[in-house]
Amino acid sequence: MSRQVFLYDQPDRFVAGTVGLPGRRTFFLQATAGARTTSVALEKTQVAALAERMDELLDEVVRRSGGSASVPAVAPSEIHDTAPLDTPVEEEFRVGTMALAWDGEEQRMIVEAQALVELDADTDEDLAEAEERLLQDEENGPPMLRVRLTGAQARAFAKRALDVVNAGRPPCPLCSLPLDPEGHVCPRQNGYRRSA
């Protein structure tokens, strides 16, 4: 079966968002162009890592270009997106591997999210070889979302993604673990329940 690639070249919208209540949220990347929308599920830590690395890469592009790259220093307020995910949110796949790149000729950030794949291998060497073959297989690899963004779109995505990640449950002031509305058993309180 051939690889399914969901390609969005400068989409109308590319955002990170969630479905569910804090503590039980499912995180998504969602790309939209016209009437076409693609949503892929991923972990909270993946969203945070993607946003942080995207900002770092954009900062490096600005630094190396001496400020001549078409990348704003901060997310432009005119394209700030706080709207919820487009519904219905239908998961195409769960993300396993992500990649970022900068296309210097086109001045575009390239974001790739590849489906999670379980590999069967007996040794670490076999596993590494299987992973390498899988990544190099453009025809028969796992499904992939590939999005090309302007510098401004990438900055706006990174800002929103970090806001979404930080909008979860507040941390306990003693142990920094997330507080549920019912409270939690705080290890720094010797197991006594701490209320929110």
N, C-alpha and C positions, 0 to 999 in steps of 0.2 A: 504494500500500500504506500502511496507517495505521501510525502510530508505535507501537512496543511500549514500554510503560513498566512497569518492574518496581518496584512501589510497596511499601515496607515502612514502616508507621506504627508506630513503637516496636517494632522487631524483637526477637526473643529473643536474637539475636546479630548484631553487625556488627563485623567485624575486618579487619585487613590481615594478610596472610600470604604465604608463599612456597612454591614447589615447586622442588626442585633443590638442588644444592650451591652454597656460596658461590662467587661468580664466574660462575656459570651459573644463577642463580636467576631464576624468573619470579614477579613480584609480582601479587597479587590483592587485590581487595576482595571480601568475601563477606558477604552478608546472609542470615539464616535466620529464618523464622517458622513454627513448627509443622514440617510435613514439607516445606516449600518452601524451597529454597536457590538463590540466584543468585550466580554468581561472574563477575567482570569483571577482565580483565588490564590492567595499567598499568605504567608505568616506575617505577623506584626513586625518581627525583627527584619524580615526581608524588605518591607516597606521603608522602615527606618534606614536600613543600610543603603537602599537604592537612592533615597532622598539625600542622604549625607554624601555619598560618593558622587552623585550628580552635581551637587554644589561644589565639591572639591574639584571635579573635572572642569567645570565652568570657570572656577577661579584660576586654574592652571592655564586654560585657554586664554583668558584675559592677560595673565602674567606673561605668557610666552609671546603674545601678539603685541605686547607693549600698549595695550588698551585699544588697539585698532579693530579687534574682533567685534562682531555685532552681538555682544553679550552684555546685558545690563548687570550692574553690580548687585542689585536687589531685584526682587520680583516686581514687575510693573503693576501698579494698583489698578490700572484700567482692564487688565485681563485676570484679576484675582477672581477665582471661582469658588464660591461657598455652597453652591447648589448640591443637593443630594445626588446619588448615583441615578442614572437613567433606569427606569423600570420597564419591564421586568428584568431583574438581574439574573441572567442565566449563565452559569459557570461553564466556560468552554473546556478548561482544564485547570489543574493545580500546578503552580509554578515550582520548578525544581531549581533550574539554573537561570541566572540573569547575567547580562553583559551590557556594558556601556562603551560607546566609542564616540569620537568627534570626527565628523567629516569636514576637513578644513576647506576643501574646494567649494562645497555647498553651504558651509557654515551651519551645519545641522548636528544635533545630538541624536545618536542612534541608540535606542533602548530595545533590547531583546529579552524576552521572557520565554523560556523553553519549558515544556511540560516535564513534570517529575516522572522519571523512569526508574524502575527497579531493575538492577543488573544482577545476574547470577554469575558468581565467580568463586573459584576455590581459594585463590591466593590474592594478596594485595597487588601483585604484578599483573595478574589476569584482570583484576578489577580496573586498574589504571589503563590497561590496554583497551578494555571494552569501553570505558568512558571516552577515551581518545577517538576510537572508531565512531562512536555515537555522535560526538561533536563535529566530526569531519564529514558526516553523511548528510549532504544537502538534499538528496533525493528521498531517502527513506527514514529520516530522523523523526523524532517526536514533534508534535504540534508546536508552533512558535508564534508569538505575538511580536511583531517588529514595528516600531514606531519611530518616525523621524520628526524631530521638533526643532523649532528655532531656539535661539538662546533665551529669548524672553519666555517662550512656552515652557522650556525646561526649568527656568528659575521659578515660574509660577507653580509648576508641578511639585517641585521640591518643597516649596513653602507650604503648600496645602498638605502634602504627604506628612510632613513633620507635625503640622497642626492636628491632623487626624490621629496620628500615633499618640500625641500628648493629650488628647481629649478623653482618654480612658479614665479608669478609677483613680482617685487621688491616692498618693502614697501615705502609708502610716508614718507619722512624724518620728517614731522611735526606731522602726526596723526597715522602713522604706518599701515593705511589701505592699501590694495593692489592697486598699480597704474596700470591702463589699458594703452595700447599704446596711447589712445586718451586723457589720463589724468583722473582726477576724481574730484568730488566736495568735497573739503577738509573742514571738519567741523571746523578746526582751522583757516581757511581763511574766515570765515563767509560766506561760500557758494560760494566763487569764485573758478572757475575752475583752477586746478593746472595741468600743463602739465608734461609729463614724462621726 
